[in-house]
């Protein structure tokens, strides 16, 4: 049976857009996650996934991909669904938290490891986020 996680992520994203809120995702970074390493703190990163902050946003069942600007430079972002710890509205913190699952790194994902800091492998599971989000945990 397919996980409900990607469907719930898309639903919260849509709800944020409908309410005029800015959706953020908290990500536990590993070798399968492609993000700019200088913005990863304690093995985690929080990303604005609002339509104004992203280009070519694709929210699939296996991963979320988009291009975004970091310090003025465009960067292609790839976040596997299993690495998302939470999605929430930055304005009020309402959203949903998820369990982050470990998946063995295959050869195809190993090429992304140059974008991940070494400390990311031992990342804590609590998402780093601004404010105090009100989250519901889903397995």
C-alpha positions as CSV (number, residue, x, y, z in Angstrom):
1,X,0.0,0.0,0.0
2,X,1.3,3.5,-0.9
3,X,2.1,5.9,1.9
4,X,-0.3,8.8,2.7
5,X,2.7,11.1,3.4
6,X,3.1,12.6,-0.1
7,X,-0.7,13.2,-0.4
8,X,-0.8,14.9,3.0
9,X,2.2,17.1,2.1
10,X,0.5,18.2,-1.1
11,X,-2.8,18.9,0.8
12,X,-1.0,21.0,3.5
13,X,0.8,22.9,0.7
14,X,-2.5,23.6,-1.1
15,X,-4.1,24.7,2.1
16,X,-1.3,27.1,2.8
17,X,-1.7,28.6,-0.7
18,X,-5.5,28.9,-0.3
19,X,-5.0,30.7,3.0
20,X,-2.3,33.0,1.7
21,X,0.3,31.4,3.9
22,X,3.9,30.4,3.1
23,X,4.5,26.7,3.2
24,X,7.8,25.5,4.7
25,X,9.2,22.0,4.8
26,X,11.7,20.8,7.5
27,X,14.1,18.2,6.0
28,X,16.5,15.8,7.7
29,X,19.4,15.9,5.2
30,X,21.2,12.7,4.1
31,X,23.1,11.5,1.0
32,X,19.9,11.3,-1.0
33,X,18.9,14.9,-0.3
34,X,20.2,17.6,-2.7
35,X,20.4,21.0,-1.0
36,X,23.1,23.7,-0.7
37,X,25.3,22.5,2.1
38,X,26.1,25.9,3.5
39,X,22.4,26.2,4.7
40,X,22.3,22.9,6.5
41,X,22.4,23.2,10.3
42,X,22.7,20.2,12.6
43,X,21.9,17.9,9.6
44,X,18.6,19.7,8.8
45,X,17.3,22.4,6.5
46,X,14.1,24.4,6.4
47,X,12.9,25.3,2.9
48,X,10.3,27.7,1.6
49,X,8.2,25.7,-0.9
50,X,5.8,28.6,-1.7
51,X,5.1,29.1,-5.4
52,X,6.8,32.5,-5.2
53,X,10.0,31.0,-3.8
54,X,10.3,28.1,-6.1
55,X,10.6,27.5,-9.9
56,X,9.4,24.3,-11.6
57,X,8.0,22.9,-8.3
58,X,7.1,19.2,-8.6
59,X,5.6,17.4,-5.7
60,X,5.6,13.7,-6.6
61,X,5.0,10.6,-4.5
62,X,8.8,9.9,-4.2
63,X,10.4,13.3,-4.1
64,X,9.9,17.0,-4.2
65,X,12.0,18.9,-6.8
66,X,12.4,22.6,-7.6
67,X,14.8,25.3,-8.3
68,X,15.4,28.1,-5.8
69,X,17.7,31.0,-5.2
70,X,20.2,30.8,-2.3
71,X,22.3,33.9,-1.7
72,X,21.4,35.0,-5.2
73,X,22.4,31.8,-7.0
74,X,20.0,29.3,-8.5
75,X,20.2,25.8,-7.1
76,X,18.3,22.6,-8.1
77,X,16.8,21.1,-5.0
78,X,15.8,17.4,-4.6
79,X,14.1,16.2,-1.4
80,X,13.0,12.6,-1.1
81,X,9.6,12.4,0.6
82,X,11.0,10.1,3.3
83,X,13.4,12.9,4.4
84,X,10.6,15.4,5.1
85,X,10.1,15.8,8.8
86,X,7.3,18.5,8.6
87,X,5.3,20.9,6.5
88,X,3.8,23.9,8.0
89,X,2.7,27.5,7.4
90,X,5.4,30.0,8.5
91,X,2.8,32.6,9.6
92,X,1.1,30.5,12.3
93,X,3.0,27.2,12.5
94,X,0.1,25.0,11.7
95,X,0.9,21.9,9.7
96,X,1.9,18.3,10.1
97,X,5.0,16.4,11.3
98,X,6.2,13.1,10.0
99,X,8.5,10.3,10.9
100,X,11.7,10.4,8.8
101,X,12.7,7.0,7.5
102,X,16.1,5.7,6.6
103,X,16.7,4.2,3.2
104,X,19.9,2.5,2.0
105,X,21.8,4.8,-0.4
106,X,22.1,3.2,-3.8
107,X,24.7,4.1,-6.4
108,X,22.3,6.6,-8.2
109,X,21.9,8.6,-5.0
110,X,25.6,8.5,-4.0
111,X,26.4,11.2,-6.6
112,X,24.4,13.7,-4.5
113,X,26.5,13.2,-1.4
114,X,28.8,16.1,-2.3
115,X,26.0,18.5,-1.4
116,X,25.6,17.1,2.1
117,X,27.7,17.9,5.1
118,X,29.3,14.9,7.0
119,X,27.3,15.7,10.2
120,X,24.0,15.2,8.3
121,X,24.3,11.4,8.7
122,X,23.7,11.7,12.5
123,X,20.9,14.3,12.2
124,X,18.3,14.6,15.0
125,X,14.7,13.9,14.0
126,X,13.1,17.1,15.4
127,X,12.8,19.6,12.6
128,X,14.6,22.9,12.9
129,X,12.1,25.7,12.2
130,X,11.3,29.3,13.0
131,X,8.7,30.0,15.7
132,X,6.7,27.2,17.4
133,X,4.7,25.3,14.8
134,X,1.6,23.5,15.9
135,X,2.1,20.1,14.3
136,X,0.3,16.8,14.1
137,X,2.6,13.7,13.9
138,X,1.8,11.1,11.2
139,X,3.6,7.8,10.6
